Amino acid sequence: MSALLEKIASKQAHVVVIGIGYVGLPLVAEFARAGFRVTGLDYDDRKVSLLNSGESYIPDVPTGDLAPHVTAGRLSATRDPKVLREADAVIVCVPTPLNKTKEPDMRHIIAAAGDIAANQHEDMVIVLESTTYPGTTTELLAPKLSGARFELGKKVFLSFSPERVDPGNQVYKTKNTPKVIGGVTPACLEVAQALYSHIIDKLVPVSTTEAAEMVKLLENTFRAVNIGLVNEVAIMSRRLGIDPFEVIRAAATKPFGFMPFYPGPGLGGHCIPIDPLYLSWKLRGLQYQARFIELADTINSGMPAYVVERATDALNDQRKPMRGSKVLVYGAAYKRDVSDVRESPALTVIELLEKRGAEVAYMDPYVRSLEEEGLHLQAIDPKTKFSEYDLVIVVTDHSALDKARLLAEAPLVLDTRDALRGVPGDRKHVYGL
Ligand SMILES: NC(=O)c1ccc[n+]([C@@H]2O[C@H](COP(=O)([O-])OP(=O)(O)OC[C@H]3O[C@@H](n4cnc5c(N)ncnc54)[C@H](O)[C@@H]3O)[C@@H](O)[C@H]2O)c1
């Protein structure tokens, strides 16, 4: 252990990050910046070749944060797992999606663990960062990575540390976001802390890997449940003829005991719609039903249909049927100013509108095509006049949206994000969520 700690302290340790996507790439950049030799290991040839030429493919990581380290020979990428033979530290950032029946799909973690095990050696620290259910590190990874030769806490050091990256956040990045870490043994925790202390300002140790896994699920369940609550508040407020956004903004002036969450067209991205279901799945196996999670999932996944219901009502007020109407969906990404369309509610909104016979187009400066998502649509020119459509639905409020032009040109708007509040002009034709 002391040899490994010495290598980490002197930055001689070779760090390999498995999975160089939204989570792995910023991490690779931080370790390179701190002076470590870093290799990104990924199946994706495109990412490997871009990183090897010093180019970024993730908006939050500027190319300037990668290129100098690639030139200096400190940073590279490969798809060959044999690189793990010379790794001192291995950080696993592979995806943890759900399968078709909404159960955890652990294929990527299992494959990464298999690669590590096949190339394992003494004095290796391994950290799992992928979001997952409590017990994954000890139940799934530890048996593969320990044994007579590799005693945990003596020869091999295994920990879990959840990633908290918030794509597009201009204030909190990898370095200044406190990092929670739990080790399988106290020595495992000590080595992982020594490693991360080079790149993270504040570390938050917890007693076990299970606690660290649960921290991440609490954080994301907290958001999913609160968003579910305000989505239901939005539905209830409309029934009462009240503007839900006005209510929430006014409630948010209370300086204590209230934290504002805002309703929207549904959850998106790789985390909030998925992570809580990892927890409810795990609990089902223990004969416990995670009721808040399941209720929030029901409400949140019903929001795209609610948006289409509001859109139908708005058109109806203008004596227009949905069938045959020209509808423009503004924003395909799941949140503002990113290009990520994973789980984006815009996709479901578009599908439901098409099912009702609308002629649907979309505008999104960040998302050129939805072919890969199975929708035969290309983004229309952002300068297209909004007046060409019977209805414009604001699903994502990218900062590029010219709100004044939208308000002036569109004959009818459904603003699911309250994006047009405060924009001067007549708003008789604007509907809210
Ligand atoms: N994106 C976020 O905002 C975010 C935030 C916090 C936590 N997380 C969690 O982090 C994990 C990774 O998410 P992401 O958004 O970075 O995913 P991603 O899809 O952007 O990147 C994952 C990468 O892993 C690669 N990969 C998969 N299996 C591999 C294997 N066995 N060997 C080598 N490469 C492999 C893929 O090719 C891909 O490039 C997930 O568990 C996610 O829940 C994501």
The ligand as an ORCA input file, in Angstrom:
! r2SCAN-3c Opt
* xyz 0 1
  N     -24.149     12.506    -17.583
  C     -24.323     12.958    -16.372
  O     -24.703     14.102    -16.185
  C     -24.025     12.098    -15.155
  C     -23.948     12.711    -13.919
  C     -23.666     11.953    -12.795
  C     -23.497     10.574    -12.926
  N     -23.609      9.976    -14.143
  C     -23.397      8.530    -14.211
  O     -22.113      8.280    -14.749
  C     -22.128      7.090    -15.546
  C     -21.644      7.395    -16.940
  O     -22.514      8.337    -17.565
  P     -22.118      9.192    -18.825
  O     -23.188     10.229    -18.962
  O     -20.697      9.644    -18.735
  O     -22.250      8.106    -19.991
  P     -21.713      8.225    -21.508
  O     -22.566      7.345    -22.317
  O     -21.570      9.672    -21.886
  O     -20.249      7.613    -21.464
  C     -19.973      6.314    -21.127
  C     -18.874      5.784    -22.028
  O     -18.526      4.484    -21.576
  C     -18.169      3.699    -22.727
  N     -18.226      2.296    -22.323
  C     -19.296      1.552    -21.989
  N     -18.915      0.320    -21.570
  C     -17.564      0.295    -21.654
  C     -16.597     -0.691    -21.341
  N     -16.945     -1.871    -20.804
  N     -15.307     -0.391    -21.576
  C     -14.949      0.803    -22.081
  N     -15.832      1.789    -22.361
  C     -17.127      1.527    -22.140
  C     -19.154      4.137    -23.781
  O     -18.667      3.850    -25.064
  C     -19.250      5.651    -23.496
  O     -18.311      6.385    -24.266
  C     -23.563      6.576    -15.479
  O     -23.673      5.640    -14.463
  C     -24.360      7.817    -15.121
  O     -25.560      7.496    -14.450
  C     -23.847     10.717    -15.271
*
